[in-house]
Amino acid sequence: MKNIVTALLLVLGLVLAMPLQAQDAAEPAAEEGPTFPAVLTDTGLSIEEMKLRLIPLTVDQLEALAQEWLGIVQTQTQAVADAQIAVLNAGDNAPDALRTRVEELSDERQRGFARYSLVVDGYQKKGGDEATVDQFRAYRTAIIVEEKQNADLQTLATQALRWATQRDGGIQLGIQVGTVVAAFLGLLIVAKTVRGFARRGFGKVRNLSKLLQAFLSLVVYWITMAFGLMIVLSMLGIDITPVFALVGGLSFIVAFAFQDTLGNLAAGLMIMFNRPFDEGDYVTVAGTGGTVKSVSVVSTTVTTPDNQVIVIPNSKVWGDVITNVTASTTRRVDLVFGISYEDSIADAQRILEEVVHAHPLVLSDPEPVIRVNALGASSVDFICRPWARSADYWSIYWDLTRQVKEAFDAAGISIPYPQTDMHLHVRNAAAAATLTGPEASGDGIGRPKGAPDFGTGDDGADADSGDGRD
């Protein structure tokens, strides 16, 4: 009976000890860290398959895999270093077999580094520690730089030649560069085609100015180019995320460095959306008159009547008074004609009306206005205000100016020029009589008889008064 009890106690002790042993056995397994598929450490795994297998992994798994690949490339680097030492010890008489061995090991290590970099990139994209990422990449960079610095010229030339002829080396780079160039040229054609369609589409929108049509078409063009380039780069496996980060960082610097340019850009957008003028309009802006040739996002180009091309910053255009001469279909021609005070006002009025109504380009509606406007110092001034189409303004202006002058000449109506009548007051009546009497000089030259002989510098005062006053 005692033996039976002892046996039962032993069995009970073993049963109780089994969970503890199982827990102790499980603890080391838990400390091993995250696991990953073993195939991911295969050096013969293709890059394309490895990219797909890395997608489901977590950050911890990628970090552990990166550590594993770090050990792999370290082993490969040690093999390359041993082969290079053998070549170095052999000196100039090193057999080709040794150099070939170095090249083969370097190629193998290069393939290992490609997969190692792929794992590190995936680790970074999924939020891995930046300091750890820098350490991973610094190891690869340091290895490559040190080997190139310590290698002899023949080894470097041989490695460069082998890299250039390898499909995953120079050939792949050439294919990528060619693809980018061909894609860029194709994008130019596509973007221009899209811009043409966009411009025709914008042209069908009512109340959309030519300037705004050109601007929106340009925006469509550059958006097409940007998206096209991003798609091409992504297809080539190039990470474009750093580009966006770079653009975001540079935007603040550009904003401060190009304040004036940004001001012109804002003014250009205001011009395009508010449409104070359009292409082909004759305007006066910033003290310059001319026909609008084009408007970009930063400047306005106008052509003066004498064919000068003037480029004006948009900030000056929008910040100044804008006079659009051709905005209206009709304009009033303002003319002023003066006649002598001795001429007939009624005859001048009749002649002006006849000349104006006889011109074929003058509009009958609104009715031309012809009125006496002012009694000037030398003439009686008429205003003549016919209406014309904007395109006929200068033709009517020049024609009427000539025709009115010719009509006035034919009717004996003079157009006076400024003149002054001088009236003289002479105290000596006898001397005054000689100015108009028979004793006055007939040729108008010299001093009339009896007139005082004033000396140079005399103020004109009479000798008996002393002050020149009565």
Buried (B, 14 or more C-beta within 10 A) or exposed (E): EEEEEEEEEEEEEEEEEEEEEEEEEEEEEEEEEEEBEEEBBEEEBEEEEBBEBBEEBEBBBBBBBBEBBBEBBBEBBEBBBEBBEBBBEEEEEBEEEBBEBBBBBBBBBBBBBEBBBBBBBBBBBBEBEEEBBEEBBEBBEEBBEEBEEEBBEEBEEBBEEBBEEBEEBBEEEEEBEEBBEEBEEEBBEBBEEBBEEBBEEBEEEEEBBBBBBBBBBBEBBEEBBEEBBBEBBEEBEEEEEEEEEEEEEEEEEEEEEEEEBBBBBBBBBBBBEEBBBBBEBBBBBBEBBBBBBBBBBBBBBBBEEEEEEBEBBBBBBBEBEBEBBBBEEEBBBEBEBBBBEEBBEEBBBBBBEEBBEEBEBBBEEEEBBBEEBEEEEEBBBBBBBBBBBBEBBEBBBEBBEEBBBEBBEEBEBBBBEEEEEEEEEBEEEEBBBBBEEEEBEEEEEEEBBBBBEEEEEEEEEEEEEEEEEE
